[in-house]
Amino acid sequence: MDTHLHHDITPHKEEHLKSSETLRDIVIGMSDGLTVPFALAAGLSGAVDNTSVIVIAGIAEIAAGSIAMGLGGYLAGKTEQDHYNSEEKREYYEVDNLRYREIEETKEFFASIGLSKELQDKATEEIARDKKQWVDFMMKYELGLDKPDPKRARKSALNIGLSYIVGGLVPLSPYFFVSSPLDGLKISLLVTLICLFVFGYFKSKMTGVSAWMGALRVMLIGAAAAGAAFGVAKLFEG
């Protein structure tokens, strides 16, 4: 019966973890994608009188930003994978060469969850029969490490990069349809602030904080970034 429960619960947990990682990637990409190109477009709107310049600069920034953000996600995923592999190699070494110490550490874990001395010995003896099972157990419960998805780095890079592109096109898109940078800025301001508010609302709902306050905070940060960029451009223009 215990085995049946184990097989029912584990896939659900893995699905939940993968879903959380994907959402985290989207949040990272969208957050910067909505804010950075928005600030750039706002700043250029205060310095140039041609929307073509803003569009070209915006597209260049989105391309560079999505690559940079995606690369950051890839490196973070690779670092997590490399760290896990390094710790796993060390655990195998300790199981082979420091078996007595590993047995004591395993017993200590079972003691910490309230098992009697007899059950500690039996559980440790049982789990130590299979080296891989033992190492996996120590990785999870001694070090608190879950085995990362080997494709995680590539998925993270793709999720963050695409999310950045989608987010960046929101503030830039109005400039495709108007000839005046200030007209484009007005539309971009309205559209982007609405998107930032909605994005902040759902982001806050996922993280368990006040949704309305979180939405307002994200929107104000975006507005402040755009306002600062516009003001600096006007200052240097003057």
Summary of the structure (lengths in Angstrom):
residues: 238
radius of gyration: 25.4
end to end distance: 76.8
largest distance: 81.5
contacts: 761
relative contact order: 0.17
helix: 87%
strand: 0%
